[in-house]
Amino acid sequence: MQTYAFPGNIEEDILQISAQQIPYMRTAWFSSLMKENEKMLLQLIGCTEGRVMFFTGSGTGAMDAVVSNYAKALGKAFVIDGGSFGHRWSQLCDYYELEHETMVVPFAHDIDYDELDRRVAESKPKVFLCQHHETSSGQLFDLKHISSICKNYGVSLVVDVISSFLSDELSMDELGIDVAITSTQKGLNLPPGAALVFLSKSALGVDFCHNNYYFDFQDNLKNLERGQTPFSPATTLFMQVHERLERNLRIGIENIIANTRRKALYFRAKCQENAWQIPAECPSNAITGFFVNRNADIMFTELQKKGIFIMPSGTPGFFRVSHMGIQDETELDELVEAIKEIEAR
Ligand SMILES: *Cc1c(COP(=O)(O)O)cnc(C)c1O
């Protein structure tokens, strides 16, 4: 199988970690593994005095946790809805009855930052909720711009970096991000099942709300002191996280990003050769979103018959190819040939 869907192809030895007997987790060994995980993650995301909470759940669990514990504690939110993931922020605000204003950004477009500045000035929110990379289209937003607007108006910045962490350049300290979230099945190139919430030093000072029992920040932070989670963690997944983070630190963040970018640029050149249009104004390195020209209705299933997975979407003719995980130019060539063959039928 060749997968260009998240999390991409994973090294055999990392897969094997979860194919063993499961060690007990209420032990000094597991506590120290989690403490090391936290330290390595903070280093990779450039957050010096923060904390990382580990939740067993998918990425949306982290979004849910942040809205119910953090945003709800601060008050009015401002949401960037640039696609299905941005839309999820506003659905969560509705769900937790948090007052919010939403700025809708058209499919695959960048934000109009002048308009954003005006709207934030008028709206006077307390907290800003956005994506770094809107994975539904491939569009990467400019966090420097967003961050300076938030700083100007004293708005706390929360960023979903689920699909940009380890793919695109990012530093929580430099950008003044208060809360960031990610999950295991994207940049970490691991099985799905764990969501990570990064809290900066300033976010740790907030008096969190308590309306989410499983995802309660205070309870999780208290347990984190001893390297534990309040409830059963996905033990072997956190062992895989540990192995992945050690490797990532050895490789170095710049090299990881450069490697993903190289694959993305290689595939985009092929898209251009085949007139597969890429709509994102400013594409993330994480994925390439592109339109095929023919046979879009059978593309996904016919590729699947060849043992290849790409990601379909709600937009007709639009597909996404992830550049995370094991992938080289030869494999991308094979993918291109397979798509061409199906288009030519
Ligand atoms: C994948 C993703 C999520 C979370 O999706 P889950 O299916 O809950 O893991 C959230 N935001 C973005 C930007 C994503 O790419």
The ligand as an ORCA input file, in Angstrom:
! r2SCAN-3c Opt
* xyz 0 1
  C      -6.763     16.857     10.804
  C      -7.100     18.211     11.290
  C      -7.909     18.412     12.433
  C      -8.434     17.328     13.302
  O      -9.100     16.306     12.713
  P      -9.311     14.926     13.502
  O      -9.963     14.085     12.490
  O     -10.177     15.204     14.665
  O      -7.953     14.447     13.927
  C      -8.155     19.707     12.828
  N      -7.642     20.756     12.170
  C      -6.862     20.613     11.093
  C      -6.303     21.831     10.437
  C      -6.566     19.337     10.620
  O      -5.773     19.201      9.537
*
